[in-house]
Amino acid sequence: MCGVACNLFLILATILLVTDAATPWVLPSGCTEYKSDMGGTQAAKGACGTHDTTKRWSGVARLCSSFDGADGNPPPAGLCSGCTTTFIEDDVIASEAHCLSFDPDTPPCCDAPGDSKATVCDFTTSSPAPDFKDGRTWYVVAGADTRTSGAQIIIGKVLSFAARSTGPPPGYDIYVAHVDRKCELCDKDYDVTPIPLASDYPAIGAAATHVFTAGTGGDDGRPYAYRQSLPNVLNKPVGSSDSTEPCRRQGVLMKPEVGNPLQIFDTSGSPVFVQECDKDVLHGFHGNGENGAWCTESETEVNGKRYMCEVLQLVQSQKEWIQKKVTEWTGRKTLRDSCSTTGYREDSDPYKVAQYGCRSDASRVASAGSDDFFATFHKCSGAMRHGATVAIVTGSVVVASVVLMFV
């Protein structure tokens, strides 16, 4: 008779056989492959994704750090310049801190001093981040179309920022911001559906969706600055070089042979979504490419071509911090939740995964690209703590799933 352990082994063996070879991603018509200036990695530009005509991803918008149209006029006449951002609440957005010009060249900073060796992030004209030195006003425009100044629709004005910016992966690269949806220049009736933060970590091989709205391919990409989506397969483990906070980042090999599209540049801060309770949730952000550090050289360099190893900034371990900012800004003690019967979680509810503080990662990431990096790589075990749903995928289509319970 085959017991629990035997049955589990047979299930796992079946899954491995089915998922061993993902359906390769095929370059669509209107999408061009080219060799980028980002480490010489292969990339794609143009109409590479599915145009979001159904507004499923209306929560994916564009943060405008400036309006610099040819006429030089201020908004709404000027052309918006800035990264993709995501509404996680009606009046709160999130994305990557380097989109605010907090990057590895600026000193590490956190949202509060605490026990961190990092300073507190400064968003005044005294900030080390260049984009704040001129005292500019930041806006949010709808992500449906930002190809021309006439097409873009202002839907928010940023009131406050908070960030964790502590260096290259596994350092933090994330911000949240409070947005006024009723500002003077805003389209106050524009419909936006916020997308909740994920609560748990998906299994390796899970199907995901990458959504972006900024231009692709630099100056030539503005004609494609509308909301598009692409399938992703989360084919690398969640992990970190830090054993005390291992569930912060996830590598994604951007190579068609493994089911992922080529990297799309000029889309920093763009979200990756998975599903929880059959609903879309925010898993993390694209925008940090670590060529070879989180993937092996044999994976990234094939037949004379080099492929990007993207390292997602995850959100699951940041929910407690984000909740505190939402409460500080709005007084609300809830966050949207895909699995709650009310659609919200209370701040007193337990979190499904460990929540992390913020501290300087400068010393831990100094050798991130060295040969001994994987000697200190720690996989996240959070997804397996209570069980995991393992998706059997062919390309981006889930054809079956099996729930594994560990008792």
Buried (B, 14 or more C-beta within 10 A) or exposed (E): EEEEEEEBEEBEEEBEEEBEEBBEBEBBEEBBBEEBEEBEBBBBBBBBBBEBEEBBBBBBBBBBBBBBBEEEEEBBEBBBBBBBBBBBBBBBBBBBBBBBBBBBEBBBBBBBEEEBEBEBBBBEEEBBBEBBEEEEBBBBBBBBBBBEBEBBBBBBBBEBBBBBBBBBBBBBBBBBBBBBBEBEBBBEEBEBEBBBBBBBBBBBBBBBBBBBBBBBBEEEBBEBBBBBBBBBBBBBBBBBBBEEBBBBBBBBBBBBEBBBBBBBBBBBBBBBBBBBEEEBBBBBBBBBBBBBBBBEEEBBBEEEBBBBBBBBBBBBBBBBBBBBBBBEBBEBBBBBBBBBEEEBBEBEBEBBBBBBBBBBBBEBBEEBEEEEBEEBBBBBEBBEBEEBBBBBBBBBEBEEBBEBEEE
